[in-house]
Amino acid sequence: MFTGIVTAVGRITSVMLQGEGEDAGVRLHIDAGDLPMDDVKPGDSIALSGACMTVVKKTDDGFVVDVSRESLNRTAGLDVPGDINLEKALQLDDRLGGHLVAGHVDGIGVVSRFDPVGESWELLIEAPKDMAKYFAYKGSVAVDGVSLTVNRVEDTDRGCLFSINLIPHTIEVTTLKNLSPGKKVNLEVDLIARYVERMLSLSDGQ
């Protein structure tokens, strides 16, 4: 489990194909940046822009993870070198500063607009149709692993558009500063919304 509070911005420095064929996964070498690594060991979980991955090796500047083709097909930004948001797994005595995040990406959204509004920024994301029911005014969402609050939801034929306000601090300490229209982002819906949908679907069938 995670909180959606990004600890550091790291960088994928190399992507190595593991095996041959269209089903082959990749091995990622991560420069951990300012992420404290003293207590990290192989087998630990670290979220890479919202996707929970297992450390297979520590290096002088970070760590290594293996990513399956299934994970690559369901996420964005883990198949090429570039900046990523990093968060170590939640400990029982940690503060829950964001919201409960599983590190399981539910779908990929597309940035529709990213514009300054006063001292902040408005981020408008288009979510796919099968995820639209999980977004609600003042609900929670993780975007590339960052815990954020939904300010507005508009249903469309293709899914929904939801709006988020980003304060300067969030822009400064995450990779969200690099977003632009058309860019894909990892989305994880609120765990509570997921369980409520499951309970309601069972009730409707009785």
C-alpha positions, 0 to 999 in steps of 0.5 A: 500500500501507498499514500500517493505522496511522492517521496522523490522524482527518480529517472529510468536510465535504461530499459533492457528487453528481457527475452524475445517476442512480443510477450517479453518484459523489460528490466529497468534501471532506476536512478533513485534521485533523493529517495532514501535507499538505506532501508531498501532491500531486494523484495521491497515494493516501490511505486513507479509513477503509481505502478507497484514494482518489486526491487530485484537489485540495489545499485550505487545510484538506485535500484533495478526492477523487472516489469512484465509485458502485462504491466507495460500494456496497462501502464504509461511511461515505464517503457522508455527512459525518463523521469518518474515519481517514486514512493516506498511502500507504506509502513504501519506507523506512517502518516497517511497524508494522501489516500490509500493507494494500492499501486495497481493502475486501473487505466490510462488517461490522456491529458486534455488541458494543462494551464496555469490558473492564478498561482496554481494549475488546472489539469484536465484529464480524459478517462476511459469509459469503463472508469468514468463511474469511479470519479466524483466531485471531491473524490480521490484519484492517483495520477502517475502515483500522486494523490489528488482531489477531483474538482469537477467531472463531466461525462462524455461519449468516450468516458469522462473529463475530470479536473484537478487543481495543482498547487505550486508545491505539487508541481515542484516535487512531482513529474506532473510539471512535465505534462502537456495535452495528449500525454498519457498518465497512469490512473488509479481510482479510489479504493472505496469507490471500487468496493462501493461499485462491487457492493452495488452491483451485487445488490442489483443482481438480487 
